[in-house]
Amino acid sequence: MIAAFVNDLKIMDDGDGNLYVRGYDRSFWDRYLIYFDKLYVVGRRFKISRAEIDGMDIFGNEKIELYEVPSIHTITTLLKNSKKIEIVLRELVCKVDCIITRQPGTNSNKVIEICRKYKKPYIVEVAGCPLDALWNHSLRGKLLAPYSYLKTRKNVKEAKYVIYVTDKFLQKRYPTDGKGIGCSDVALSSIQKYVLEKRMRHISQYKNRNQLHIATVGAVGIKYKGHQYMIRALAKSNKNIIYHIVGSGDSKNLKELSKKLLVSEQVIFHGSMKHNDIFDFLDDMDLYIQPSDTEGLPRALIEAMSRGLPCFGTAVGGIPELLDKEFLFSKGRHRVDEIIQIIDKFSISIMKEQAEKNFNKVLKYQETITGKKRKEIFDEFLDSIPLKQIL
């Protein structure tokens, strides 16, 4: 069988014939390749320098192929290229047996309309909320947010098969009349008990150190990831805190903010990091913060919890499904003060209590469990496709 994965992906080209996609490693694509002989991945191609590819896997193999669509990163290009994209997607729909469409995304909504017109089977993955994502993105995003929300809500409601990355949040905001399951994108390898034991030893040794090391993993060029709130908290806190940021993108604005607030020596930008190195990095941290303005179910937070890290974050998206209420802060104007108050709460005993809670809470995100849930709905979806429709 041949399938297509449709979203608004940015495919980076290093100029030497190598392609990269940020945030989607080989294990992500492998979950689809067990079902299909070929997978077309819709994306927009961008040129990047060799220096920007650190931490990213090469995209594609003999079973994966980029299906390029024109850019739509501005309102002008959206209007100019909308018809061209529709033609490309229509050609793609007629070329494959089924479509995997991932929300939110302009291409995702458009391809669903085409699938309905041509009676092509499709399955929807809901990985985030377009209303929150666009509203917190830019002025242009605020203009597009209501339309995208209503369009996504309609498309998800009418879909026969839907996979949500959350257990509650996205299901409530984007309900479906079809079959829907909650199955996170995160697929942790087997979680070993020694990880929690190692964390407990790390916490016990904290009283012998004079610095608190707090981490966030997330692209630094995206304002709604919220790094700036933790940096502002550094300037107001009376604790000796070092803030570690792992993530790709332009860190100029965050560095300028750190300098302006006189905390530049307390903020370390690690840049991109290979996924396998993230866990060793997290093991050296004391706390993890997810200060985002919007999230689906953040992979980085789940991975931090799997290392037994005491965590705290914004009460948005699926984050409240992961953390205890007292370790959530609001999006309001008192957010920075709330961050400081939560940091001050973390005594050694509370850190140990949260470490154990977090570790146990994310056991359900192991690949043996999420893979089984995903397989059940994919098997049902593929079984629903009439043989005569398979090319």
C-alpha positions as CSV (number, residue, x, y, z in Angstrom):
1,M,0.0,0.0,0.0
2,I,1.0,3.6,-0.6
3,A,0.1,6.4,1.8
4,A,0.8,10.1,2.2
5,F,1.5,12.1,5.4
6,V,0.1,15.6,5.1
7,N,0.9,18.5,7.4
8,D,2.6,21.9,7.1
9,L,6.1,20.4,7.6
10,K,9.2,22.4,6.8
11,I,11.8,20.3,5.1
12,M,15.3,21.7,5.3
13,D,17.8,21.3,2.4
14,D,21.5,21.7,3.2
15,G,22.4,22.3,-0.5
16,D,24.3,19.0,-0.7
17,G,21.3,16.8,-1.5
18,N,20.5,16.1,2.2
19,L,17.0,16.8,3.6
20,Y,16.1,17.3,7.3
21,V,12.9,17.7,9.3
22,R,13.1,19.2,12.8
23,G,11.3,17.3,15.5
24,Y,10.6,14.1,13.5
25,D,13.2,11.4,14.0
26,R,13.4,8.0,12.3
27,S,11.3,6.3,15.0
28,F,8.4,8.6,14.1
29,W,8.3,7.5,10.5
30,D,8.9,3.9,11.4
31,R,5.5,3.8,13.0
32,Y,3.9,4.3,9.6
33,L,6.4,2.3,7.5
34,I,5.3,-1.0,9.1
35,Y,2.0,-0.6,7.2
36,F,3.0,0.9,3.9
37,D,5.4,0.1,1.1
38,K,5.9,3.8,0.3
39,L,5.1,7.0,2.2
40,Y,4.9,10.4,0.6
41,V,5.5,13.3,3.1
42,V,4.1,16.7,2.1
43,G,6.4,19.5,3.0
44,R,7.8,22.9,2.0
45,R,11.5,23.0,1.2
46,F,13.8,25.6,2.8
47,K,17.5,26.1,2.4
48,I,19.6,25.9,5.6
49,S,23.3,26.1,6.4
50,R,25.3,23.2,7.5
51,A,25.6,24.8,11.0
52,E,21.8,24.6,11.4
53,I,21.5,20.8,11.0
54,D,23.1,19.8,14.3
55,G,20.8,17.4,16.2
56,M,18.7,16.5,13.2
57,D,18.4,13.1,11.4
58,I,18.6,13.0,7.6
59,F,15.1,12.8,6.3
60,G,13.9,10.0,3.9
61,N,14.9,6.6,2.7
62,E,13.9,4.2,-0.1
63,K,10.4,4.1,1.4
64,I,9.9,7.8,2.2
65,E,9.8,10.6,-0.4
66,L,9.2,14.3,-0.1
67,Y,6.1,15.6,-1.9
68,E,6.9,19.3,-2.2
69,V,4.2,22.0,-2.0
70,P,4.7,25.8,-2.4
71,S,5.4,28.0,0.6
72,I,2.6,29.7,2.5
73,H,4.5,31.5,5.3
74,T,2.9,34.9,4.6
75,I,-0.7,36.0,3.8
76,T,0.6,37.0,0.3
77,T,2.1,33.6,-0.4
78,L,-1.0,31.9,1.1
79,L,-3.3,33.8,-1.4
80,K,-0.8,33.4,-4.3
81,N,-0.1,29.7,-3.8
82,S,-3.4,28.3,-2.4
83,K,-4.6,27.1,-5.8
84,K,-1.2,25.6,-6.7
85,I,-1.2,23.7,-3.4
86,E,-4.7,22.4,-4.1
87,I,-3.6,21.1,-7.5
88,V,-0.6,19.3,-5.9
89,L,-2.6,17.8,-3.1
90,R,-5.3,16.6,-5.5
91,E,-2.7,14.9,-7.6
92,L,-1.3,13.3,-4.5
93,V,-4.7,12.1,-3.3
94,C,-5.2,10.3,-6.6
95,K,-1.8,8.7,-6.4
96,V,-2.1,7.0,-3.0
97,D,-4.3,4.4,-1.3
98,C,-4.9,6.5,1.9
99,I,-4.0,9.7,3.6
100,I,-2.6,10.4,7.1
101,T,-3.4,14.0,7.9
102,R,-2.0,15.7,10.9
103,Q,-3.7,18.7,12.6
104,P,-3.2,21.6,12.9
105,G,-2.3,22.6,9.4
106,T,-3.5,24.4,6.3
107,N,-2.5,21.6,4.1
108,S,-4.2,19.1,6.5
109,N,-7.5,20.9,6.2
110,K,-7.3,21.3,2.5
111,V,-6.4,17.6,1.8
112,I,-9.4,16.4,3.9
113,E,-11.7,18.3,1.6
114,I,-10.1,16.7,-1.4
115,C,-10.3,13.2,0.2
116,R,-14.0,13.7,0.7
117,K,-14.5,14.8,-2.9
118,Y,-12.6,11.8,-4.2
119,K,-13.8,9.3,-1.5
120,K,-10.2,8.6,-0.5
121,P,-9.8,7.0,3.0
122,Y,-8.1,9.2,5.6
123,I,-7.2,9.1,9.2
124,V,-6.7,12.3,11.3
125,E,-4.1,12.9,14.0
126,V,-4.7,15.8,16.3
127,A,-1.4,17.0,17.7
128,G,-2.2,20.5,18.8
129,C,-4.8,23.3,18.9
130,P,-4.7,25.7,16.0
131,L,-6.6,28.3,17.9
132,D,-4.0,28.5,20.7
133,A,-1.0,28.0,18.3
134,L,-2.0,30.8,15.9
135,W,-3.3,33.2,18.5
136,N,0.1,33.1,20.3
137,H,2.1,33.2,17.1
138,S,1.7,36.6,15.6
139,L,-0.8,39.3,14.5
140,R,-1.3,37.4,11.3
141,G,-1.9,34.3,13.4
142,K,-4.6,36.1,15.4
143,L,-6.4,36.9,12.1
144,L,-6.3,33.3,10.9
145,A,-7.0,31.6,14.3
146,P,-10.8,31.7,14.4
147,Y,-11.1,30.3,10.8
148,S,-8.5,27.6,11.4
149,Y,-10.2,26.6,14.7
150,L,-13.7,26.2,13.1
151,K,-12.3,24.4,10.0
152,T,-10.3,22.0,12.2
153,R,-13.3,21.4,14.5
154,K,-15.5,20.6,11.5
155,N,-13.0,18.2,9.9
156,V,-12.2,16.3,13.1
157,K,-15.9,16.0,14.0
158,E,-16.7,14.4,10.6
159,A,-13.6,12.1,10.5
160,K,-14.2,8.4,10.8
161,Y,-10.9,7.8,12.6
162,V,-9.0,10.2,14.9
163,I,-5.9,9.9,17.0
164,Y,-5.4,12.5,19.7
165,V,-2.1,13.1,21.4
166,T,-3.9,14.0,24.7
167,D,-6.3,12.1,26.9
168,K,-8.8,14.9,27.4
169,F,-7.9,18.4,26.3
170,L,-7.9,18.0,22.5
171,Q,-10.8,15.6,22.6
172,K,-12.9,18.2,24.4
173,R,-12.0,21.0,22.1
174,Y,-12.2,19.0,18.9
175,P,-14.7,16.2,19.4
176,T,-15.3,13.6,16.7
177,D,-18.4,11.6,15.7
178,G,-16.1,8.8,14.5
179,K,-13.7,6.5,16.4
180,G,-11.3,8.5,18.5
181,I,-8.5,7.4,20.8
182,G,-5.9,9.2,23.0
183,C,-2.4,8.0,22.0
184,S,0.6,10.3,22.6
185,D,3.2,10.8,19.9
186,V,5.8,10.0,22.6
187,A,7.1,6.5,22.4
188,L,9.5,6.0,25.2
189,S,11.8,3.0,25.1
190,S,11.6,0.7,28.1
191,I,11.9,2.7,31.3
192,Q,14.3,1.2,33.8
193,K,13.9,1.5,37.6
194,Y,17.6,2.4,38.0
195,V,16.7,5.8,36.4
196,L,14.5,6.7,39.4
197,E,17.1,5.4,41.8
198,K,19.8,7.6,40.1
199,R,17.4,10.6,40.4
200,M,16.9,10.1,44.1
201,R,20.6,10.1,44.7
202,H,21.0,13.3,42.6
203,I,18.3,15.0,44.7
204,S,19.9,13.9,48.0
205,Q,23.2,15.5,46.9
206,Y,21.4,18.8,46.1
207,K,22.1,20.2,49.6
208,N,25.8,20.0,48.9
209,R,25.5,22.2,45.8
210,N,24.9,26.0,45.7
211,Q,23.2,26.2,42.4
212,L,19.8,25.0,41.1
213,H,19.9,23.8,37.4
214,I,16.6,24.2,35.6
215,A,16.1,23.1,32.0
216,T,13.7,23.7,29.0
217,V,13.9,21.8,25.8
218,G,12.2,23.7,22.9
219,A,12.9,25.8,19.8
220,V,14.3,29.1,20.9
221,G,13.0,31.0,17.8
222,I,9.4,30.4,18.7
223,K,8.1,33.0,21.2
224,Y,5.1,30.9,22.4
225,K,7.6,28.3,23.8
226,G,7.8,30.8,26.7
227,H,11.6,30.8,27.6
228,Q,11.3,34.5,28.2
229,Y,9.1,34.0,31.3
230,M,11.7,31.8,33.0
231,I,14.4,34.3,32.1
232,R,12.3,37.1,33.8
233,A,11.9,34.9,36.8
234,L,15.7,34.6,37.1
235,A,15.9,38.3,37.4
236,K,13.4,38.4,40.3
237,S,14.4,35.3,42.2
238,N,16.8,35.4,45.1
239,K,18.0,31.8,44.4
240,N,21.2,30.9,42.5
241,I,19.7,29.5,39.4
242,I,21.3,28.4,36.1
243,Y,18.8,28.1,33.3
244,H,19.7,25.6,30.5
245,I,17.9,25.9,27.1
246,V,18.2,23.2,24.5
247,G,16.6,24.0,21.1
248,S,17.2,25.1,17.6
249,G,16.5,28.5,16.2
250,D,17.6,32.1,16.5
251,S,18.3,32.9,20.2
252,K,19.1,36.6,19.6
253,N,16.0,38.0,21.3
254,L,16.4,35.7,24.4
255,K,20.1,36.6,24.7
256,E,19.2,40.3,24.5
257,L,16.6,39.9,27.2
258,S,19.0,38.0,29.4
259,K,21.6,40.8,29.0
260,K,19.0,43.5,29.6
261,L,17.9,41.9,32.8
262,L,21.5,41.3,33.9
263,V,21.1,37.5,34.0
264,S,23.1,36.5,30.9
265,E,25.6,34.6,33.0
266,Q,22.8,32.5,34.4
267,V,21.4,31.4,31.0
268,I,23.1,28.7,28.9
269,F,22.1,28.1,25.3
270,H,23.0,24.6,24.3
271,G,21.6,24.8,20.8
272,S,20.3,21.6,19.1
273,M,21.1,18.3,20.7
274,K,20.8,14.8,19.2
275,H,17.8,13.1,20.7
276,N,19.9,10.3,22.3
277,D,21.9,12.9,24.1
278,I,18.9,14.6,25.6
279,F,18.4,12.0,28.4
280,D,22.0,12.3,29.7
281,F,21.5,16.1,29.7
282,L,18.3,15.8,31.7
283,D,19.9,13.5,34.2
284,D,22.2,16.4,35.2
285,M,19.4,18.9,35.8
286,D,17.5,19.6,39.0
287,L,14.2,20.8,37.7
288,Y,12.4,21.0,34.3
289,I,10.0,23.8,33.3
290,Q,7.6,23.8,30.3
291,P,6.7,27.6,30.2
292,S,4.8,27.4,26.9
293,D,1.8,29.6,25.9
294,T,0.3,26.6,24.0
295,E,1.0,22.9,23.8
296,G,-0.6,19.7,22.7
297,L,1.0,17.1,24.9
298,P,4.7,18.1,25.1
299,R,7.1,15.4,24.3
300,A,10.0,17.2,26.0
301,L,8.0,17.3,29.3
302,I,7.2,13.6,29.2
303,E,10.8,12.7,28.5
304,A,11.9,14.9,31.4
305,M,9.4,13.1,33.7
306,S,10.7,9.7,32.4
307,R,14.1,10.7,33.9
308,G,12.4,11.3,37.3
309,L,12.8,15.1,37.0
310,P,10.6,17.2,39.2
311,C,8.7,19.4,36.7
312,F,6.4,22.4,36.5
313,G,4.7,24.2,33.6
314,T,2.0,26.4,32.2
315,A,-1.6,25.3,32.7
316,V,-2.3,25.0,29.0
317,G,-3.1,22.2,26.5
318,G,-2.3,18.7,27.8
319,I,0.2,19.9,30.5
320,P,-2.4,19.7,33.3
321,E,-2.9,16.0,32.3
322,L,0.7,15.4,33.3
323,L,1.5,17.5,36.4
324,D,0.0,18.0,39.8
325,K,-2.1,21.2,40.1
326,E,0.3,22.9,42.5
327,F,3.1,22.7,40.0
328,L,1.1,24.6,37.3
329,F,1.2,28.3,36.7
330,S,-1.2,30.5,34.8
331,K,-0.8,32.4,31.5
332,G,-1.8,35.6,33.2
333,R,0.2,38.7,34.1
334,H,1.4,37.1,37.4
335,R,3.0,34.2,35.6
336,V,6.6,35.2,36.5
337,D,5.7,35.5,40.2
338,E,4.0,32.1,40.1
339,I,7.1,30.5,38.6
340,I,9.2,31.9,41.4
341,Q,6.7,30.7,44.0
342,I,6.8,27.1,42.6
343,I,10.6,27.0,42.5
344,D,10.6,28.1,46.1
345,K,8.3,25.1,46.9
346,F,10.8,22.5,45.8
347,S,12.4,21.3,49.0
348,I,14.4,18.0,48.9
349,S,11.4,16.0,50.2
350,I,9.0,17.5,47.6
351,M,11.5,17.0,44.8
352,K,11.7,13.3,45.7
353,E,8.0,13.0,46.0
354,Q,7.5,14.6,42.5
355,A,10.3,12.6,41.0
356,E,8.6,9.3,41.9
357,K,5.1,10.6,40.8
358,N,6.4,11.8,37.5
359,F,8.4,8.7,36.8
360,N,5.4,6.4,37.5
361,K,2.9,8.7,35.6
362,V,4.7,8.4,32.3
363,L,5.1,4.6,32.3
364,K,2.0,4.5,30.1
365,Y,4.0,6.3,27.3
366,Q,6.3,3.4,26.7
367,E,6.4,2.2,23.1
368,T,5.0,-1.2,24.1
369,I,1.8,0.5,25.3
370,T,1.4,3.4,22.8
371,G,2.4,1.2,19.9
372,K,-0.3,-1.3,20.7
373,K,-3.0,1.5,20.9
374,R,-1.9,3.0,17.7
375,K,-1.8,-0.4,16.0
376,E,-5.4,-1.2,17.0
377,I,-6.8,2.0,15.3
378,F,-4.6,1.7,12.3
379,D,-5.6,-1.9,11.8
380,E,-9.2,-0.9,12.0
381,F,-8.7,2.0,9.6
382,L,-6.8,-0.1,7.0
383,D,-9.4,-2.9,7.2
384,S,-12.1,-0.4,6.4
385,I,-10.5,0.4,3.0
386,P,-12.3,-1.7,0.2
387,L,-9.8,-3.8,-1.8
388,K,-11.0,-2.2,-5.0
389,Q,-9.7,1.2,-3.7
390,I,-6.2,-0.1,-3.2
391,L,-4.1,0.8,-6.2
